[in-house]
Amino acid sequence: MASTKSKATILCIDDEALGLYFRKLILEQQGYQVLAAHSAAEGLDHFKRNQVDLVVTDHLLGRGTGTAMAAEMRRLQPRVPIIILSGTTDLPQGLENADIFLSKTEGPEKLLREIEKLLGPVAAPEPRADPPKAPSSDLESVGVQALFAAIVEGSDDAIFSKTLNGIVTSWNKAAERMYGYKADEVIGQPVSILLPPDRPNEVKQILERLKRGEGLEHFETKRVAKDGHQLHVSLTVSPIRDGKGNIVGASTIARDITQTKMAEQALRNSEKFAVAGRMAATVAHEINGPLEAVSNILYLLEKSSALDETARTFLQAAQKELKNISEIAKVTLGFYRNLERRQAPVNIVDLIENVVTLYARKIERLGITLEKRYSGQGTVVGDQGELRQVFSNLILNAVEALGKRGTRLRIHVFDAVDWKNPERHGVRTVISEDGPGVAVVDRPRLFEPFYTTKGDVGTGVGLWVSRGIVQKHGGSITFRSRITPEFTGTAFSVFLPLDSPATAGS
């Protein structure tokens, strides 16, 4: 590996052209040779074709991630250091393939210091020990009378038994419903088939306690059903003894507490979001003064005749970025101020334009084509803060779906009548995308509280709350989704009457 700047080649990857340009410029001023790439695919191509001494990559690269690319680079050349950058201070997942994680807010000085450290001698990695092999287990006979004394077949809780080697020996009907396995599928199998990947030793630890005669009561953990979805469960595990008092197995009573856990998480998230909203509004308010000062300074510089062409180009780039920051601060402050519950005329077009501003950078980064079509007046009477929450949720869901597949987001706002009551006039908003679509099995439950298709990332309350807000305003929200070889995608339709029920009788 090169030890001097003049010989060191750094590969920089970022899908944001402006950030990549200035990062490359700073590194070249320090004497490094720099290769630049705008995507994960282009970065991997440079990495394979060139002698690279160090990699600096953004975490989010359009539809891919820098961490996923780093994993492939680490496989190809394990000794090349990798620095991952992010626009947030939160640690992204998958950092095991990076040497250093830096927030972009830490500035170029910090990045240069870390590069200097990493371009020194690199110690050879220590050999990894092979993971211990799972102990083999044989099906042991257990006392039938003892089993039936411990198991209540008619219970609503999942109840099953296993040997001290962890082999399932009985399985009640509630266990079939809860985990999805029929008795003949699971009896004789190791109970570890229910373990999620992040808890490989949990059954072994529980069995060790049972062998000492200890039990577990209301032990909360996670298990995996036959179809792959994870359950939050509360376990009570007790030793089973034969007629002589010897421990010959264990009985488990499992209760599904997934809904309870999701409700608790949703409550924590709502409190967290409320605090974050107040903090964001405070920050947005406090930076308005400095933003105005910087804007004035840039304006004065723009009028200066002493600037050369290069300086004027930099100035224009700074003005563009400052304008983006100002718009985001204005919309963020507007979000908080509109939390006051009041009925007033709300222009849906203006409201949606403000929401789109918040997600404009993400839409651009994913290469999404945004099509907007506005016709009619687009004004209803309602609570602006609540309606903003509805459309923010729907637009964000659409953008996240397009992050997996698809390229087109359509927003259509027009004057309309209620499909169920043509005499009611109002405004209809249709938000559609050509993303992966909603699975048929998920569609009937999409508006249920705490039901989410996003795994641990989602709370399952967004659409539920949105439907409640729309219904409170006397409107309706529906959706349709298709998954066919010819077309995939989802469209949500929101109808809002001209007069909110809260004001109809006033």
N, C-alpha and C positions, 0 to 999 in steps of 0.2 A: 504493500500500500504506500502511496505517496506520502511524504512527510513534510513537503513544503507547499505553499500556496501556488507557486508557479506550475507545479506538476499535478496538483489535485484537481480532479474533475468532479463536479457536483451536478447531479441530475435534479432539476426542480420541476415539480408537477403541480399544476393548479388550473382548474377550469375557468377561473376568473382572470381574464387577460391582463387587467390593470395591475392586480396584485402580483401576478407572475412577472410582469415587465419590470416593476420596481425592485422586486426581490433579486432578479437576475442582475439588474444594474448595480445594486449594492454589493453583491458577491463578486462581480467582475472588478469593481473598484478596489476590492480587497486582494485582488490578484488571483482569484480562482478562475478556472475554466468552467463554464456553465453550459449544460444542455437543458433546453426548455421543452416541456410537453404540456399539452392542454387537456389530456384525458388519461385514464388508466391504461387504455390500450396503447396509446402513443408512448406513455412512460415505460411500459414493459418492453416495447420494441426498441427504444433507446438503450434500455438496460441490457438487453440481450446482444445488441450489436456493438456496444462501446465498452471501453474500460472505465467503469464508474467507481469512484472512491467513496462517495457518500450520496445519499438520497434525501431530499427535502420535499415532502409532499403534503398537500392539503388533505384533510380527512374526508370531506365530501367532494366527490368528483363526478358531477352529473348524476347518473343513475348508479354509479358504483361508489366504492369507498376506498380511501387510501389504505385502510387496514387490510382489506382483502387483497389489494395489489401487493402490499408489503409481505403478506404471507407467501405469495408466489415468488417474490424476489428473494425472500429468506431461504426458500427451498432451492432456488437456483444458485445463489451465492451467499452462504450463511454469514460470511465475515464482513459484508458491506454494511456499514452503519446506516440506520434509517431514522430520520426525524419526522414525526407527524405533527402537523399544525392544525389548529381548529379555531374557528371564530368564537368559540365558547370556552369557558374555563372548566366545563364539565368533562370528565374523562369519558371518551367514547369506548365502545366495546371493541375487543380484538387487539389491544395494545401489546399483547405478548410478542408480536413480531416487530415491534419498534424498540429502538434503544432509548428514545426520548420523546416525550409529548410536550408541546409548547402551545400556549394560547397565543394567537396573533396579537393580542393586546399587550404582550410583554415586550414588544419592540425589537428592532433589528440588532441592538447591542447584545441582548440575551441570546439570540439565534447565533450570532457570530462567535460568542464565547463557547457555546455548546459545540459548534462545528470544530473550533480549535481543539477542544478536549477529545472529540471523537476521532480526529485525524491523527492522533498519537498512536503508539503501539497498541495493538489489540490482542488481548490475551486469548489463548485457545480455549474454546468452550469445554467445560468439564463434561466427561461422558455421563450420559443419563442412565440411571439404573433402570433395568426392565421392571415394569409394574408386576407386583406379586400376582401369581395366578390364583384364581378363585379356587378354594378348596373343594374337592369333589365330595359329593354327598350321596348316600344310598338311602333308599326308602326303608325306614325302620317301622316295624309293627308297633302299634300303640294300642292301649286298652280301649276297646269299643265302648264299654260302659263309661269310662272316664270321659271319652269324647262327647257322648250324648249328654252327659251331665253338664258339660260346659257350653253346649251349643243349643240355642233355641231357634229351631228352623223357621218359626213364624215371625221372627223379629223384623222390624223395619230397617234395622241397622245391618250392615254386612258383617256376617260372622263366619269365620273359617278357622281351621286348625292346621298345624304344621308340625313336622318332626323337629328335633333339635338340630337337624342338618338343614332346616329351612325348606323342606319339601311339603307341599300342600297335600293334606289328607282328607279334608272335607271343605265344602263350599256351599253356603246356603243361597236361597233365591234372591235375597237382597244383595248379596255379593255379585250375583249375575247381573242384576239391574245396574248396580253401581259401577262395576268395572268392565262390563260387556263380555266377559268370558263365561261360557257355559261350564258347568261343573266338570263334564268329561274333557274339556279343553285344558283345564288348569290343574286338576287333581293329578299328582305325580310329577308336577313341574316345580321348579324352584320358585319360591315366593318373590325372589328378586326380580322376576319379570315385571313386577309392578313399580320398580324403582325408577325415578327419573335419572338422567345421566349425571346430574350434579350431586347425587347422594349414593355412590356405589357401595359404600361400606355400612350403610345404616342398618340393614337386616342383620349383618354379622354382629354389630355392636349390641343390637337388641337381644339376639340369641345368647350372647355371652352373659348378659344380665340375667336372662331366664335360667341359664345353667346354674347360676349362683342362688337361684330361688327368688330373685327379685322380679317384680312386675313393673308395668308402666300404666299410668292413668292419665287420660286426656292429653296424650302426647300429640301435638300438632305438627304436621309435616305435609309432604306432597307425595302423590302417587300418580301413576300413568295408567289410563284405561286402555282397552284393546285398540280403540281407534286412534290412539296417540295423544288425546287431549289430557292435560294435567288436572288433577283434583286436589283441593285442599282437604285434608282429612284429620279427624281427631281419633287417635288410636288408644284403646285400652287393651293391653296385652298381659295375659296371665299364664303362669306355668300350669301344665296338666300333670298330675301325679297318678301312678298306678296304685294298686291295692297296698303295696308295701311302702308307699310314700316317696318312691323314686320319681324324679322328674323325667317324663318321657316325651314331652311335647309342649306345645303352647297353643292357646286359643286367642284369637284376635277379634275384637269388636271395633269396627270402623264406621265412623259417621262422616258423611259428606258435609263439610262446612264451607264449600266454595262460595255460595251466595253470601254467607255471612262475611267472609274475608273480603269479597269484592265490595260489599257495602261499606266495610270499615275503610278500605283503601279509597273508595270514592269520597268518603267524608274527609279523610286526611288530604286528598287532592284538592277538594273544594276549599279547605282552609288554607292550603298552600297557595292555590291560585289567587285567593282573595288577598293574601299578604303580598304576593308577587305583583298583583295588579296595582295595589296601593304604592308599592315601591317603584314600579315602572312609571306610574303617573308622577310621582315625586321627582324621579330622575328626569323625566321628560320636561317637567316644569322648570327644574333648576338649570338645565343645559340650554334653555332658550336664550338666556342672556349671553352666554359665551358664543352660542351659534350666531347670534346677531352681530357680535363684535367681529368674529372671523369673517362673516359674510361681507361686512363693511370694508374690512382690510383687503379682502380679495378684490372687491369692487374698485378700490383705490389703486391697487396694483395693476388691474386691467387697464386703467386709464393712463398708466405710465408709459412714456415713449422710450424709456431706457431698457425695456425688456427685449431680449432677442427672441427668435422664433422658438427655440427649445424651451425657454422659460415660459413663454406664452402658452405653449402646449401643456406644460405641467400645470399652469394656472387654470386652464380650462378644465382639466381633469379634476382638480381639487374643487372647483366650483360645482361640477356635476355631482361629485360624491357628497359635498356639503348639502346640496339640495335634497338628495335622497335621505340624509340624516334628518333634515328639517321636516320632511313629510312624515317620516316614521314617528318623530317626536310629537307632531301635531295630532296624528291619528291615535297614538297611544294615550295622550292626554284626553282626547275626545272620548275614548272608550270609558275612561274612569268617570268623567263628568256625566256621561249619559247613563250611569248606573242609577241615577235618581229615577224612581218609579213615577212616571207621569204620562198622561195621554196628551198627544199633540200631533199635528200633521207630520208625517214622515215620508220623505221622498225615497222610495226604494232604490232608484237608480243612483242617487248620491250616496246612499248608505253602502251599496255594493261597491261603488268606486273606491270608497275609503277602505273597505275590507281588502279589496284586490291590491291596494297599495302596500299593505302589510306583507303580502305573499309574493310581490312582484319579483323580488330577487330569486326566490325559490323556483318560481315559474320559469324564469329566464334560464336558471342554472340547469333545470331538467329538460330544456329544449321544448317546452310545451307551447303549442300554438293556442293563444287565447282569442276566442271569437265572441264579441259582445254585440248584442242586438237589442236596442231599446226603442220601444214604440209606445205611444200614449203618454198620459200624464204621470203615471207611476207613483201617485201619492195616496197614502192611506192615513187613518188616524190610529195611533197606537203608541206603545212604549218603545222609544228608539233604542234604548240600551238592550232590551230583551230581543228585539228584532235583529239588531246587529249580531247578537250572540247566535241566533239561528243561522244567518247567512254566513257568518264566519266559520261555524262548524261545518256546514255543507260544502263550502269552497275548500276548506282545509282537507276534508275527507276526499274530495275529488282530486286535489293535488297529490295527496299521499297515495291514492290509487294509481295515478299516472306515474308515480315514482317507481312502480313495479312494471307497468306495461302501458303502452299507449302514448299519444302525443297531442291530443286535442281536447281542449276544455271550452265548452260553449255556455254562455250565460244569456238568457233571453228574458226580458221583462216586457210585459204588454198588458193593456187593459183587457179584462175578461169577465165572464160570468161564472158563477158557481155551477159545476157540472150537475150537482144534485138539485139545485134550485136556480134555474135560469133567470129568475127575477132579481137575484142578488148580484150586484155589480161590484167589481173589485179589481185587484191587480194580481196577475199570476207570474211567478218567476220559475223558470226551468233551468236547472243547473245539470249539465250532462257531460260525460266524458267517455272516451273509448278505452277505458282501463280494463283490468282483468275480469270485471263483473263480480256479482255476488253469488256465491254458491247456492244451489237450490235448497240445500238443507238449512242454510242460514236465513233465508228470506222471511219465513214466518215469524222469526224471533228478533228481527232487526231493530224493532222499536221497544223491545223488552228492557227493563232496567238491569244494568250490570251485565248485559250480554254483549260481548265484543268479539270481533273477528281479527283484532290486532294483537292478540296474545297479551303479554305483560305490558305492552306499550299503551294499550287502551284501557279506559275505565268503564266503558259500557253505559255511560250516562248521557253522552252527547245527543244522540238521536232521540232518546227518551225525553230529555229536557226540551229539546227543540219542538217535538210534537206537542208537549204540554203548553209551551208558549204560543204556538200557532193556534191551538184549540182555544186557549184563553182569549185570543184576539178574534174568535169566531171563524177562523179559517180552517184549512185542512192541508195535510202534507202526505203525499203519496210517492211511490217510486216504482220504477220498472228496471229490470236488468236482464241482459242476455249473455249467454255463453254458448256461442256456436262457432263452427269453423269459419263462417263468413264474417261474423261480427261479435265483438264483446264490448261491454260497457254498461253504464248505469246512469239513470236520469232521475233526479228528484224534482217534484213539482210542488210549489207552495202557493196556495191561493189565500189571499187576505182581502176581506171585505173592505169597502170604503170607510165604514164606520165600525169602530171597535165596540163589542158588547158593553164595555165599561162606560161608553159615552152615549149609547143608544137611548137611554132613558133620561139623560140629563137635560 
